[in-house]
């Protein structure tokens, strides 16, 4: 779930177009597979450098394909929650974007 200050960006036309073009690009390369595990179809366009209050208006961060990766839900959750290990252990997003409890993934995520 997007932070409150990021919702206008994620609901905006520029992000929707950029996201759509990135997904189309990944589909043209490998059918849209997860860029981390390469076993599942991508599900979420993830910013490699996370968006923050400081960079939300920097298009080199927010709308740059070089700062994006197409991840399956499991790899995205592992990446997102590994930053908060111990705090959010066992939490993940479901297919609707809702936080749910799950068995923690014991494999470490390593960015590409």
JOCORNOR-V879947 format. One record per run of one state. SS is the DSSP state (H for helix, E for strand, L for the rest). FROM is the first residue (numbers start at 1). LEN is the number of residues. If there is no record, write none. Layout:
BEGIN
SS | FROM | LEN
SS | FROM | LEN
END
This chain:
BEGIN
L | 1 | 3
H | 4 | 7
L | 11 | 2
H | 13 | 18
L | 31 | 2
E | 33 | 1
L | 34 | 7
E | 41 | 1
L | 42 | 2
E | 44 | 4
L | 48 | 11
H | 59 | 4
L | 63 | 2
H | 65 | 3
E | 68 | 4
L | 72 | 1
H | 73 | 10
L | 83 | 8
E | 91 | 3
L | 94 | 5
E | 99 | 3
L | 102 | 11
END
